[in-house]
Amino acid sequence: MIPKGTIKEMKDRNGIAAGLPYARGLILSDTEDDFRKLQRAWKIIRLRVDRNGPDSVYNFSGLERSLPLAANALQYCDDDIAPALYGDQFKAVALEHLGGIPDRHDAVLFNRMTAAIFATHLALIKPGDVVVGISPTYSHPAVVRAGKPLGARFIDTQDERQLAMALADESRVALVVLTRLAVTYDVLPLETIRAAIRLAHDKGAVVFADDAGGARVGPAVFDQPRMLELGVDIGATGLDKYGTIGPRLGLLAGDRSLVARINARAFEFGLEARPMLYPAVVRSLEQYKPDRVRTLVAATKQLARALRATLGDRLHETPVTAQLRAEDILQITLERSGLKESPIVPFEATAAIAMLLLEDYGILTVHFAGLPPGTSSLLFKFVPPETLERFGGAETFSRAVDASLHKLAELLKNPSDIRALLLGDG
């Protein structure tokens, strides 16, 4: 039996989970549970595809994690042949994409963004060092966790003043991790970025850009420079985000000597991407156009208008996303249920809505992309207009969200049903 309590009591009792910006609950208590939840989602997807084909699943995650390969390139997908034939082309398109200079910069591939972040820490951090993050809201959990097993301490900051104070107070700052597009999809102003880089370099620290989505959104939407044009020493971006089309890999680039050190640690610990994927990466980068990012944002705003018409001020918006915050999801469903006490925490309410949308409508949200998710909010972002049209339009989508909130309100009356929904057991 899951004990009940008010939202505040649940948050106070559970506290913020280590390395995460939200509280864990009694159903999704750790990453093992997150993986069980993901396996449950895969079963739902398999059933839908078996019954109605792949078009019955609608990817509204904002991510493209496929393998963009032409048929004639498959013959070169070999760990020795692909880098030999595509290596120089990869470096050229990667540095062009990120604003690099061939004589000064190099680029390498990692199996995901988290691997690029961790390899950077492996190469540059020693026990007792301090890593300082700067982000509009908070640094990604992958950044927060990366230095801990290496004996480093992490300090997070949100603006130039806080960063300056942290740098002044700490004598062993080895790395400053700058995030211009936060997990919450708030944006760091360019003047703050410039000041942060200057402060870090004055301290003698290396600046790493956690530019997972910002590498394209910054230039395409906010008229900011490309990543290496900002003046950072190194940085990484994800190849499944916002205008690129997969595979899900981490692309790291920057100062050639730093990249060489990081790449060596990556190979020692098995963090590198398989070289056979070079042809797909080249194709993904070559097809990129900033206009596609702006098109995705425009479709997201269309969806936001429909959601706001249904949910009112409960919808939270940033310049490039619409969001249902976890606390609002839980509060809405409590109001609709007539209950005064909650059997779950806000993060679990988000997970339940995401699972209901997948099970009942085939809507795949970004909630399932992270393990564990980087935010407790339900994000609607970088919506492909063709997917929205195929689903039936923004109003149809909004009605699906509203119906799922009603369904969760009923499930709150029997917590064992929520466990079954999320984990497939009672």
Secondary structure, DSSP 8 states (H G I E B T S, - for coil): ----B-HHHHHHHH-B-TTSSSB--SSS-SHHHHHHHHHHHHHHHHHHHHHH-GGGSEE-SSB--S----GGGGGG-STTHHHHHHHHHHHHHHHHHHT--TTTEEEEEESSHHHHHHHHHHHH--TT-EEEEE-SS---HHHHHHTGGGT-EEEEESSHHHHHHHHHH-S-EEEEEE-SB-TT--B--HHHHHHHHHHHHHHT-EEEEE-TTHHHHHHHHH----GGGGT-SEEEEETTBTT------EEEEEEHHHHHHHHHHHHHHT-B--GGGHHHHHHHHHH--HHHHHHHHHHHHHHHHHHHHHHGGG-EE-SSEEEE-HHHHHHHHHHHHT-SSBSS-HHHHHHHHHHHHHHHH-EE-GGGTSSS-S-SSEEEES--HHHHHHHT-HHHHHHHHHHHHHHHHHHTT-HHHHHHHHHS--
